[in-house]
Amino acid sequence: MARAQRKQQGFVFTGWHMAGVMILFFGTIITVNLIMAWNATRSWSGLVVQNTYVASQEFNGKVAEARAFAASGIEGALAVEAGRVVYKVVDAEGVALAADAVTAVFKRPVDEREDFSLALVPDGSGLFVSAHAVPAGQWVVDISTLREGAKVFHQTVRTVVGERAR
């Protein structure tokens, strides 16, 4: 009689079922976390700043400056060639921009140990060059163009330097 009663109860949730549920639940969470951590270590390219509070306070001013430069029509083109850095800057009509000094600050997106600054020298119509081998990898390059001590153009370029360009 006891056997007949047990069969009529239907499904019984046992400790093995609970163990399976826990393994599936925590296994899913751990798997998702591992996948996200793996993706984060290979794709994150945030910028490093010295003081995040100060950077946040300067943000709106930098955006306004960038909009003004974009509206001016001035354009710059950066090229990292074998052992040298070349920057060409022209105005809205495509005429070479007259400038006294051009400075390029090369920054790694996540680490500041390899950052360096270059003073580019004029080399003909709107070209500014510097002989410098740039290590391979991702770079964020801040380029400032000055005329009579005033900034006439500023551009930030994100570039990837290959092994051949060194």
N, C-alpha and C positions, 0 to 999 in steps of 0.2 A: 504494500500500500504506500509506503514511503517513497518507493521509486516512481510510482505513478504520479504522485503529487509533485515530485521534483521535475518531471518532464513537462508538466502542465504550467510551471512557473515561467517558462520561456527563457529569454536571455538573462544571464547573470553577469554583472560587471565585477570582474575579479581584480586582484592585485596585479596580475600580468597585463590586463587591459590598461590599468592606470600607469604602469611602467611604460607601456607602449605610447600612451598619450604624452607622458612627460618627455620621453626621448624624442618624439616627433616635434613637440612644441619647442623645447630648448634647442634641439638640433636645427630647426628652422631659424631661430633667432641667431644662433652662433654662426650658421652658414651665411646669412644675410650680413651680419657684422663683418665677417672675414672678407666677403666680396667687396663691401663698401670700403673697408680699410685698404684693401689691395688697390682699388680704383683711386682712392684719395692719394696714396703715396706715389702713384704714377701719373696723375693728371693735375694736381693742384699747382697753380702757378700764381699765387697771391703775391703781392708786393710787400716788402719789409720796409717799415718806417720807424724812425727813432722814437717818435712820440705820437701815438694814435690820436690823442686828444687834440694836439696842435694840428695834425694833418686834417682832422675833421673840420677844424675851424677855418682852415685855409682853402677848403674844397671849393666853396662857391666862388671865391675870387679866381681860382685857377680855371674853373669852368667858364667864367665870363671872359677871361683872357683868351682862352682857347677859341671861344666863339668869335671874338674880335679878329683873331688871326685867321680863322677860317673864312670870315667875311671879306678879308683883305684880298683874297685871291692868290696870295703868295703860296708857292708850293716848293717842297723840298724832296729830294730823292737821295737815299743813302745806299751806298754799295760798299760791301766789304769784300775786297779783292785780295789776291795773293799778297800778303804782307803790307797792305795799305788800306786806308779808309778814305772813301771819296764821297763828298756830299755836294750835290748841285741844288742851288736855290734860285728860283725865278719868280718874277712878279706875275700879276694877273694876265699880262699880255705876252708872257713867255720870254721877257727880256731879263737878262742876268741881273740879279739883285746886287746892288752895291753894298758891301759890308766891310767893317773894319776887322771884326773878329768872329770866329765861329768856334764854339766849344761843344764837344760831344762827350757826354758822360755815359759810359757803358756800365750797366748794372745787371747783375743776375736777378731773375725774378724772385728767388727765395733766399738767396745767401749773399751777403755783402763782402765776403772775403776777397773776391776776385774783381770787385768794382775798380774802375779806373777812369781817368778823365784825359781827353786829348784836346789840344789846341790845333785846329785845322788851319792851314795857311792857304792864301789865295793861289790859284793855279790857272788863271785865265777866266774867261767869261762865266762867272757864277759858280765856278768849281772851287772847292776847298778840299785839301788833301792832307793826310798825315801818314807817314810810314810807321805802321805799327801792326804787328801780328796779333790778331784777335783770337783767343782760344775758342775752340769749337763749342757749340751749345746754344741755348736760348739766351737772348740779351734784350733788355729794354734800354733804348738809347734816347736820352734827353739831349736835344740839340738846340742851342741858343745862338741866334744870329744877332750881332750887335753892330750898330752904326753910331758913331760919336758917343759911345757909352750908353746908349739907350737900346733896349731890346726891340728889334723890328720884327722878329719872327721867332717862334718857339715851336718845336715839334717833338713829339714823342713817338718813336718807332719801335715796334717789337719785331725782332728779326731772329733768324736761326742761322748760325754760322756753321758751315760744314767743315769737314776735315780738309778739303781742297782749298778753302779760302784762307787758311792760316798761312 
